[in-house]
Every structure is written in structure tokens, then in C-alpha cells.
Amino acid sequence: MPKINSRYSALQVLGLPPNADEEAVKSAYKKLVKMYHPDSQEDGRLHWQYYDIVEAYEYLQLHPVEMNETGGNGVNISQSETSNVAPEIKPVRPAKVFGGGNSGQISYGHDRYAQEREFANWSKRQKKEKKERIKKRELELQQMERQKIERDALAEAAYEEAMRKINIIRTARAIENLMGRAIDEDNK
């Protein structure tokens, strides 16, 4: 992501020449924002370019140039065509150049886009962590289910063993009773 630190670099991001006026800036901005907006991207490959475009446009809003007597945007066209020296740019209030009604109040929307990127990354991390927690919980539930099945199987085996021993004891008592009666009848 290029760092926008001059009007020239902002205009380059928008694909405009150094002597572009505010109408050309607005037109290029609208066109590029539609083209690179994240919602219009199917695969999201060019998502970062959208933020570069927004940052460039907002830089131009924060650092506009005053109209001069040549009718341009603060750049003397004949001077910029014949000289390699950067033309002098005179700053003015954003509302004066871009027609806003806020009397020069400055929007720091570029911070908003950085925050949106940060939120998007945070949101992705949260979704990933949630999926990991769900997967971990599912594994824990599966483990608990296996343990319950094992406990139930052990309890069933212990119950059957206890019932077998009880039946042996009952059988032994029944035999003892029968033998006791048989001995009593023989003694009579």
C-alpha cells in the first residue's frame, strides 16, 4: 500500500496528471471506487487497491489547492510543462475546492478505512477462533460420549456379574434348603 504524502502521489494513485482539476479527481475517484470496491470483487484480490484510492482521494480533500488566475488548480500550466521543478501548490479549505458545506471541517475518514481493515482482520480471527472452539467442543463432546459408553459398558458388565453371583447364591440357598428338608424327612 503506497504511503500518500503528496498531491502528486495521490493523483498518481487515481491515474491523473499533475494538473488535474477537482472535476477530474471526482470523476476518477467515482470510477475507480466502483471498479475496486470490495463488494464488487468476487475473489477479493484487489481489495487493498480500494483503500489506496480512498486514501488518495481523502488526501486530496485534506490538501486541496487554490484556483489561480490561469483557471487551473494552483499549477501554472506553462511552468509545469517546461520545468522539472514541482509547481508551487497553495493550500485552501477542503470545502472551497470540493464544494462541501462543512466550512472546512476536515474528515479523517482514512482512519475509518484503516479501522475497517483492522475490524475485518479481527472479524476473521474471531470467526477462525470460533470455528476452532466449536471443533474443540465437538471433540470434547465426542470424548465424553465415548467415556459414557465405556462407563455404561463397565456398569452393565458389573451388573451382570453381580446378578450371576446373586443367582449362584440363590441356587446354593435353594439347594441348602432342599438338602435340609431331605435330612429332616430322613430323621423323622
Secondary structure by P-SEA (a helix, b strand, c coil): ccccccaaaaaaaacccccccaaaaaaaaaaaaaaccccccccccaaaaaaaaaaaaaaaaacccccccccccccaaaaaaccccccbbbbcccccccccccccccccaaaaaaaaaaaaaaaaaaaaaaaaaaaaaaaaaaaaaaaaaaaaaaaaaaaaaaaaaaaaaaaaaaaaaaaaaaaaaaac
